[in-house]
Amino acid sequence: MRLFRSEEHVRRVYDRLGAVCPAEQLWRLAQSWYGDRLDPEWEPRGRTGLQASLDGVGLTGPFWRLG
């Protein structure tokens, strides 16, 4: 995770990497990705379940596709 100093800094990183997301969106992803991790019944979700977490918070497009 990177925090940015300015909108110009965000634009430079986006131009280099091709994707950025706001901290609030990242927080929602963390909740979806790790929220049930301490549940005694927890099992890994695999690529499909993890992709659903990304899609569910609006992180879509080629950059956010899991290989």
GROMACS elastic network, one bead per residue, 0.5 to 0.9 nm:
[ bonds ]
;  ai    aj funct       b0    kb
    1    23     6  0.88390   500
    1    26     6  0.88127   500
    3    10     6  0.88419   500
    3    23     6  0.84214   500
    4     7     6  0.75039   500
    4     8     6  0.88293   500
    4     9     6  0.60371   500
    4    10     6  0.61300   500
    5     8     6  0.81507   500
    5     9     6  0.61965   500
    5    10     6  0.79333   500
    6     9     6  0.51435   500
    6    10     6  0.65121   500
    6    11     6  0.88191   500
    7    11     6  0.62525   500
    7    12     6  0.87415   500
    8    11     6  0.50293   500
    8    12     6  0.62885   500
    8    13     6  0.87461   500
    9    12     6  0.52009   500
    9    13     6  0.63618   500
    9    14     6  0.86025   500
   10    13     6  0.52550   500
   10    14     6  0.60428   500
   10    15     6  0.85497   500
   10    20     6  0.75765   500
   11    14     6  0.50167   500
   11    15     6  0.60363   500
   11    16     6  0.86106   500
   12    15     6  0.51509   500
   12    16     6  0.63666   500
   12    17     6  0.87148   500
   13    16     6  0.50740   500
   13    17     6  0.59167   500
   13    18     6  0.75991   500
   13    19     6  0.79747   500
   13    20     6  0.78232   500
   14    17     6  0.51830   500
   14    19     6  0.52567   500
   14    20     6  0.61152   500
   15    18     6  0.56426   500
   15    19     6  0.80954   500
   16    19     6  0.85935   500
   17    20     6  0.80900   500
   17    63     6  0.86876   500
   18    63     6  0.70227   500
   19    63     6  0.66540   500
   19    64     6  0.83687   500
   21    24     6  0.82588   500
   21    25     6  0.63554   500
   21    26     6  0.66590   500
   21    59     6  0.79484   500
   22    25     6  0.53518   500
   22    26     6  0.63824   500
   22    27     6  0.87661   500
   23    27     6  0.61147   500
   23    28     6  0.87081   500
   24    27     6  0.50299   500
   24    28     6  0.63992   500
   24    29     6  0.87261   500
   25    28     6  0.51040   500
   25    29     6  0.62735   500
   25    30     6  0.86955   500
   25    57     6  0.65671   500
   25    58     6  0.80607   500
   25    59     6  0.84406   500
   26    30     6  0.62037   500
   26    31     6  0.86954   500
   26    57     6  0.83883   500
   27    30     6  0.50533   500
   27    31     6  0.62905   500
   27    32     6  0.87009   500
   28    31     6  0.51257   500
   28    32     6  0.62824   500
   28    33     6  0.85453   500
   28    57     6  0.65318   500
   29    32     6  0.50936   500
   29    33     6  0.58546   500
   29    34     6  0.83121   500
   29    53     6  0.64870   500
   29    54     6  0.65521   500
   29    56     6  0.81604   500
   29    57     6  0.61503   500
   29    59     6  0.87844   500
   30    33     6  0.50127   500
   30    34     6  0.56611   500
   30    35     6  0.70658   500
   30    53     6  0.89267   500
   31    34     6  0.55168   500
   31    36     6  0.82399   500
   32    35     6  0.55021   500
   32    36     6  0.79381   500
   32    50     6  0.87954   500
   32    53     6  0.58006   500
   32    54     6  0.84810   500
   32    56     6  0.84289   500
   32    57     6  0.84438   500
   33    36     6  0.79100   500
   33    37     6  0.82940   500
   33    49     6  0.89629   500
   33    50     6  0.68411   500
   33    53     6  0.61756   500
   33    54     6  0.83597   500
   34    37     6  0.52212   500
   34    38     6  0.84459   500
   35    38     6  0.77846   500
   35    39     6  0.87668   500
   36    39     6  0.53692   500
   36    40     6  0.89315   500
   36    41     6  0.88748   500
   36    42     6  0.66214   500
   37    40     6  0.82783   500
   37    41     6  0.89695   500
   37    42     6  0.60297   500
   37    43     6  0.82219   500
   37    44     6  0.88358   500
   38    41     6  0.84407   500
   38    42     6  0.69934   500
   39    42     6  0.51690   500
   39    43     6  0.89177   500
   40    43     6  0.88427   500
   42    45     6  0.88668   500
   44    49     6  0.85731   500
   45    48     6  0.71431   500
   45    50     6  0.63559   500
   46    49     6  0.55489   500
   46    50     6  0.62085   500
   46    51     6  0.85859   500
   47    50     6  0.51187   500
   47    51     6  0.59380   500
   47    52     6  0.84714   500
   47    66     6  0.69798   500
   47    67     6  0.83969   500
   48    51     6  0.51285   500
   48    52     6  0.61894   500
   48    53     6  0.88210   500
   48    66     6  0.87429   500
   49    53     6  0.64968   500
   49    54     6  0.89839   500
   50    53     6  0.50555   500
   50    54     6  0.65828   500
   50    55     6  0.87473   500
   50    66     6  0.82513   500
   51    54     6  0.51027   500
   51    55     6  0.61177   500
   51    56     6  0.83482   500
   51    64     6  0.82375   500
   51    65     6  0.70335   500
   51    66     6  0.64998   500
   52    55     6  0.50248   500
   52    56     6  0.57425   500
   52    57     6  0.86878   500
   53    56     6  0.50263   500
   53    57     6  0.65912   500
   53    58     6  0.88605   500
   53    59     6  0.86202   500
   54    57     6  0.56638   500
   54    58     6  0.65639   500
   54    59     6  0.51149   500
   54    60     6  0.69377   500
   54    64     6  0.70875   500
   54    65     6  0.83695   500
   55    58     6  0.50617   500
   55    59     6  0.52577   500
   55    60     6  0.55832   500
   55    64     6  0.83550   500
   55    65     6  0.89989   500
   56    59     6  0.73930   500
   56    60     6  0.88497   500
   57    60     6  0.85924   500
   59    63     6  0.86786   500
   59    64     6  0.60627   500
   59    65     6  0.88041   500
   60    63     6  0.75105   500
   60    64     6  0.55059   500
   60    65     6  0.70752   500
   61    64     6  0.56623   500
   61    65     6  0.65411   500
   62    65     6  0.52985   500
   62    66     6  0.87091   500
   63    66     6  0.83582   500
